[in-house]
């Protein structure tokens, strides 16, 4: 086929294609386009962080060195950064408060007896040697053999050598005769002071009268009664 004839046919076909595309509404102008993300639900990376609680230590000289108390239990908090970089608190941390004893070490073993206000060496009136924190006199005959402590509640009245165990000392007792109970030192006696000079730790448990058979049943001279001091004095 003649070369010029081929060129003529090619142009004719091109014109035909343009005419057909125009006829059917095709726009042949070149345009520049870009993809824009208009989604309102964009993926945002959220980083949650744990805020660890701090431990605040409080020192108490009225507690023995072997005693520590958790006053407030610690709890971790949590925060995260939102899409604008702002910190949002999910949960506040709670700092732990710890009470540590700095007083004299408070674990003892010794002997135990029982007594009443009508004992041979007692006055019979029932008044104990110690005054309460509000400077009031305590009487076993009228007030009973228990004392209501502001922190430890209802505790048993005890006598001890005040030189070693000052007034208001709280003691956890563990003996074979009475089992486990908590007492407070409110009284003293010659037997306790004498035993302390000999290196023996002696506590006397108060009863309403010496006639109570428990005053004798309380006696434990094995030297194996356990005493754990929970508070030194008032």
Secondary structure, DSSP 8 states (H G I E B T S, - for coil): --HHHHHHHHHHHHHHHHHHHHHTT--------------SS------EEEE---EEEEEEEEEETT-EEEEE--B-EEEEE-TTS-EEEEE--B-EEEEEEEE---EEEEEEEEEETTSTTS-SS-EEEEE-TTS-EEEHHHH-SEEEETTTEEEEEEE--TTTS-TT-EEEEEETTTEEEEEEEEE--HHHHHHHHTT--EEEEEES-TTSTHHHHT-EEEEEEEEEEEE---
